[in-house]
Amino acid sequence: MAEDSDQNALAGAGALQEALRALLPRTKEELKLDLSENVERSVVMLLQQSADLFYGGERSECLQTSEAILDYSWEKLNTGAWQDVDKDWRRVYAFGCLLKAMCLCEEPGDATVATALRVCDMGLLMGAAIFEDILIKVAAVLQMHLLPGKRPAQGPAQEQPCIKKARNGHVSIPDMRSEKAVPRLHCPSLQHFRKHYLMPQKPVILEGVADHWPCMKKWSLEYIQEIAGCRTVPVEVGSRYTDEEWSQRLMTVNEFISKYILNEVCHFDSFLLILTRGRTRHIRANNLCVLRWKVLE
């Protein structure tokens, strides 16, 4: 029985590696980024060296080189304001994440695959699109491999770096007098909504319009953990982004549920808002929105 289990594990690892290799360019010459002069020539040479090592089958050396690329580009990403970070450095970071994830998956075992998926998510969050969004495709393959019954047990939540803190400023208190309250409507007709609110551009709170959506019945903590528990996402920490202590942290969905929902620190509705929001403050990565919707289909 033990031998059969080992053989199945090796077969699964072989299928995973084959699926991942199919996503990569066929030659090392095609695995090349067209970078501006803002990226030092030494880094460009390091990228080329890492590609040579990978296609040459020297995965251990490639893994070390990719980690060096990630360490150096991470410093570039976290120097100064985020909007001033050159996009090419984000592409360099994504390149390092791609090679590190591929090298990790050469070793059989779900723990290494889960680590590789976390690396891909970091590339999606902090990097930029490369090779026709290859990181999204690699992450999808890795997530499919980590079936619910074979995912590694969740250990203690790993502390992730704080992304950015918001600046504290004056906060105006809105006027909440009843005569200025926004009206509420329960499932109005499209014609009524268009005539009385859309065309006059008047605010209104619509109630009950999403009750028939599949997510209203389908989404639960168990479902979210099954389909997205292993994915890394940014989480807003604090009651308001204008607070001095407000920040964003990166953690897996499983870690978030364990730390903040099961311990009753926040409500499930707030959790769904975090997962479905199209954009987040201080993280302006287009791939982020795609990642969140993909894992929650």
C-alpha positions as CSV (number, residue, x, y, z in Angstrom):
1,M,0.0,0.0,0.0
2,A,2.8,2.4,0.9
3,E,4.6,1.6,-2.4
4,D,1.3,2.3,-4.4
5,S,0.9,5.6,-2.5
6,D,4.5,6.6,-3.4
7,Q,4.0,5.7,-7.0
8,N,0.8,7.7,-7.2
9,A,2.5,10.7,-5.7
10,L,5.3,10.5,-8.2
11,A,2.9,10.1,-11.0
12,G,1.0,13.2,-9.8
13,A,4.2,15.2,-9.5
14,G,5.2,14.1,-13.1
15,A,1.8,15.2,-14.4
16,L,2.2,18.5,-12.6
17,Q,5.6,19.2,-14.0
18,E,4.5,18.3,-17.5
19,A,1.5,20.7,-17.2
20,L,3.8,23.5,-16.0
21,R,6.4,23.0,-18.6
22,A,3.8,23.3,-21.3
23,L,3.1,26.8,-20.2
24,L,6.7,27.9,-20.6
25,P,8.4,29.0,-23.9
26,R,10.1,26.1,-25.6
27,T,13.6,27.7,-25.6
28,K,15.5,29.7,-23.1
29,E,15.9,32.5,-25.7
30,E,12.2,33.1,-25.6
31,L,12.2,33.3,-21.8
32,K,13.6,36.9,-21.9
33,L,12.3,40.2,-20.7
34,D,12.6,43.3,-22.8
35,L,13.7,45.8,-20.1
36,S,14.5,49.4,-20.1
37,E,17.8,51.0,-19.0
38,N,16.3,51.6,-15.5
39,V,17.2,47.9,-14.7
40,E,20.9,47.5,-14.2
41,R,22.8,45.4,-16.7
42,S,24.0,43.1,-13.9
43,V,20.3,42.2,-13.1
44,V,19.6,41.6,-16.8
45,M,22.6,39.2,-16.9
46,L,21.3,37.5,-13.7
47,L,17.9,37.0,-15.4
48,Q,19.6,35.4,-18.4
49,Q,21.7,33.2,-16.1
50,S,18.7,32.0,-14.3
51,A,17.0,31.0,-17.5
52,D,20.1,29.2,-18.7
53,L,20.2,27.3,-15.4
54,F,16.5,26.3,-15.6
55,Y,16.6,25.0,-19.2
56,G,19.9,23.3,-18.4
57,G,18.3,21.3,-15.7
58,E,20.3,22.8,-12.9
59,R,17.2,23.5,-10.7
60,S,19.0,23.9,-7.3
61,E,21.3,26.7,-8.8
62,C,18.3,28.2,-10.6
63,L,16.4,28.3,-7.3
64,Q,19.2,30.2,-5.6
65,T,19.5,32.6,-8.5
66,S,15.8,33.3,-8.6
67,E,15.8,34.0,-4.8
68,A,18.6,36.5,-5.4
69,I,16.5,38.2,-8.1
70,L,13.5,38.4,-5.7
71,D,15.6,39.8,-2.8
72,Y,17.0,42.6,-5.0
73,S,13.8,43.5,-6.8
74,W,11.9,43.4,-3.5
75,E,14.1,46.2,-2.3
76,K,13.3,48.2,-5.5
77,L,9.6,47.7,-5.0
78,N,9.7,48.9,-1.4
79,T,11.8,52.0,-2.0
80,G,9.8,55.2,-2.1
81,A,6.1,55.6,-3.1
82,W,4.5,52.6,-4.9
83,Q,3.3,54.8,-7.8
84,D,6.9,55.7,-8.5
85,V,8.1,52.1,-8.8
86,D,9.3,51.4,-12.3
87,K,7.1,48.8,-13.9
88,D,10.1,46.9,-15.2
89,W,11.2,46.2,-11.6
90,R,7.7,44.7,-11.1
91,R,8.3,42.5,-14.2
92,V,11.7,41.5,-12.8
93,Y,10.0,40.5,-9.6
94,A,7.4,38.5,-11.4
95,F,10.1,36.7,-13.4
96,G,11.9,35.7,-10.2
97,C,8.6,34.4,-8.8
98,L,8.0,32.4,-12.0
99,L,11.3,30.6,-11.9
100,K,11.2,30.0,-8.2
101,A,7.8,28.5,-8.4
102,M,8.8,26.2,-11.3
103,C,11.9,25.1,-9.4
104,L,10.0,24.3,-6.3
105,C,7.6,22.1,-8.2
106,E,10.4,19.9,-9.3
107,E,10.4,18.4,-5.8
108,P,7.4,16.1,-5.2
109,G,5.1,17.0,-2.3
110,D,2.0,19.1,-1.7
111,A,3.9,21.3,0.8
112,T,6.3,22.5,-1.9
113,V,3.4,23.0,-4.3
114,A,1.6,25.1,-1.7
115,T,4.8,27.2,-1.3
116,A,5.0,27.6,-5.0
117,L,1.5,28.8,-5.2
118,R,2.2,31.4,-2.5
119,V,5.2,32.6,-4.6
120,C,2.9,32.9,-7.7
121,D,0.4,34.9,-5.7
122,M,3.1,37.3,-4.5
123,G,4.2,37.7,-8.1
124,L,0.6,38.5,-9.1
125,L,0.2,41.0,-6.2
126,M,3.5,42.8,-6.4
127,G,4.7,42.1,-9.9
128,A,3.5,42.9,-13.4
129,A,2.2,40.8,-16.2
130,I,4.9,38.8,-18.1
131,F,4.7,36.3,-21.0
132,E,0.9,36.7,-21.5
133,D,0.0,36.5,-17.8
134,I,1.8,33.2,-17.3
135,L,1.7,33.5,-13.5
136,I,-2.1,33.4,-13.6
137,K,-1.9,30.2,-15.6
138,V,0.8,28.6,-13.4
139,A,-1.2,29.5,-10.3
140,A,-4.3,27.9,-11.8
141,V,-2.4,24.6,-12.5
142,L,-1.0,24.6,-9.0
143,Q,-4.4,25.2,-7.4
144,M,-6.0,22.4,-9.4
145,H,-3.2,20.1,-8.1
146,L,-4.0,21.0,-4.5
147,L,-7.3,19.2,-4.3
148,P,-9.2,19.6,-1.0
149,G,-8.4,16.2,0.2
150,K,-4.7,16.4,-0.3
151,R,-3.9,20.0,0.7
152,P,-1.2,20.3,3.5
153,A,-2.5,21.0,7.0
154,Q,-2.5,24.7,7.9
155,G,0.3,25.6,10.4
156,P,0.6,28.8,12.4
157,A,0.0,31.9,10.3
158,Q,3.2,33.2,8.9
159,E,3.8,36.9,9.5
160,Q,3.8,38.7,6.1
161,P,5.3,42.1,5.4
162,C,3.0,45.1,5.8
163,I,2.4,46.6,2.4
164,K,1.7,50.3,3.0
165,K,0.2,52.4,5.7
166,A,-2.3,55.1,4.9
167,R,-1.6,58.7,5.9
168,N,-3.5,60.0,8.7
169,G,-5.5,63.1,7.9
170,H,-8.5,65.1,8.9
171,V,-11.7,63.1,8.6
172,S,-15.0,64.9,8.1
173,I,-18.1,63.5,9.7
174,P,-21.0,63.1,7.2
175,D,-24.3,64.8,8.0
176,M,-26.7,61.9,8.8
177,R,-29.8,63.9,9.4
178,S,-33.0,62.0,8.4
179,E,-34.0,64.4,5.7
180,K,-30.7,63.7,3.9
181,A,-30.8,59.9,4.3
182,V,-30.5,57.9,1.1
183,P,-33.8,56.2,0.3
184,R,-34.1,52.4,0.1
185,L,-35.9,50.4,-2.5
186,H,-36.7,46.7,-2.6
187,C,-36.3,45.2,-6.1
188,P,-37.5,48.1,-8.1
189,S,-38.2,47.6,-11.8
190,L,-35.5,48.7,-14.3
191,Q,-37.8,51.3,-15.7
192,H,-38.6,52.8,-12.3
193,F,-34.9,52.9,-11.3
194,R,-33.9,54.5,-14.6
195,K,-36.6,57.2,-14.5
196,H,-36.4,58.2,-10.8
197,Y,-32.8,57.6,-9.9
198,L,-30.4,56.8,-12.9
199,M,-31.4,59.7,-15.1
200,P,-31.8,62.3,-12.3
201,Q,-28.5,60.9,-10.8
202,K,-30.0,60.5,-7.4
203,P,-28.5,58.1,-4.8
204,V,-30.5,55.1,-3.7
205,I,-29.9,51.9,-1.8
206,L,-31.2,48.8,-3.6
207,E,-32.3,45.9,-1.4
208,G,-33.0,42.3,-2.4
209,V,-31.6,42.7,-5.9
210,A,-28.9,40.1,-5.3
211,D,-30.9,37.5,-3.4
212,H,-31.1,35.2,-6.5
213,W,-27.4,35.3,-7.1
214,P,-25.8,31.8,-6.7
215,C,-23.2,33.1,-4.3
216,M,-25.9,34.0,-1.8
217,K,-26.5,30.3,-1.2
218,K,-23.3,28.8,-2.4
219,W,-20.7,30.8,-0.5
220,S,-19.8,29.6,3.0
221,L,-16.6,29.4,5.0
222,E,-16.2,25.8,4.0
223,Y,-16.7,26.6,0.3
224,I,-14.3,29.6,0.4
225,Q,-11.6,27.5,2.1
226,E,-12.1,24.7,-0.4
227,I,-11.8,26.8,-3.5
228,A,-9.5,29.6,-2.3
229,G,-8.0,28.7,1.0
230,C,-4.5,28.3,-0.3
231,R,-4.4,31.6,-2.1
232,T,-2.6,34.7,-0.8
233,V,-4.5,37.9,-0.7
234,P,-4.1,41.4,0.8
235,V,-6.1,42.0,4.0
236,E,-7.0,45.4,5.4
237,V,-6.2,45.5,9.1
238,G,-8.0,48.3,11.0
239,S,-11.5,49.7,11.2
240,R,-10.8,52.6,8.8
241,Y,-8.0,53.3,6.3
242,T,-7.7,56.8,7.7
243,D,-6.6,55.5,11.1
244,E,-3.0,55.7,12.1
245,E,-2.8,52.0,12.7
246,W,-4.5,50.9,9.5
247,S,-2.4,48.8,7.2
248,Q,-2.5,45.9,4.8
249,R,-1.0,42.5,5.2
250,L,-0.6,39.5,3.0
251,M,-1.9,36.1,4.2
252,T,-3.6,33.1,2.8
253,V,-7.4,32.9,2.9
254,N,-7.2,30.0,5.4
255,E,-5.0,32.1,7.7
256,F,-7.4,35.0,7.5
257,I,-10.4,32.8,8.4
258,S,-8.5,31.1,11.2
259,K,-7.2,34.4,12.7
260,Y,-10.1,36.9,12.1
261,I,-13.3,35.0,11.4
262,L,-13.3,31.9,13.6
263,N,-12.0,34.0,16.4
264,E,-14.9,36.4,15.8
265,V,-12.8,39.4,15.2
266,C,-14.7,40.3,12.1
267,H,-17.9,39.3,10.3
268,F,-18.2,36.9,7.3
269,D,-19.8,39.7,5.2
270,S,-16.6,41.8,5.7
271,F,-14.6,38.8,4.5
272,L,-16.6,38.5,1.3
273,L,-16.1,42.2,0.7
274,I,-12.4,41.8,0.9
275,L,-12.4,38.9,-1.6
276,T,-14.7,40.5,-4.2
277,R,-13.4,44.1,-4.2
278,G,-12.1,45.0,-7.6
279,R,-9.3,47.3,-6.3
280,T,-7.5,47.8,-3.1
281,R,-5.7,50.9,-1.8
282,H,-1.9,51.0,-2.2
283,I,-1.8,47.8,-4.3
284,R,-2.4,48.8,-7.9
285,A,-2.0,45.4,-9.6
286,N,-4.3,44.6,-12.5
287,N,-3.7,40.9,-12.0
288,L,-5.1,41.1,-8.5
289,C,-8.7,41.5,-9.6
290,V,-8.4,38.6,-12.0
291,L,-6.9,36.4,-9.3
292,R,-9.8,37.1,-6.9
293,W,-12.6,36.5,-9.4
294,K,-10.9,33.4,-10.8
295,V,-10.7,31.6,-7.4
296,L,-14.3,32.4,-6.5
297,E,-16.1,31.2,-9.6
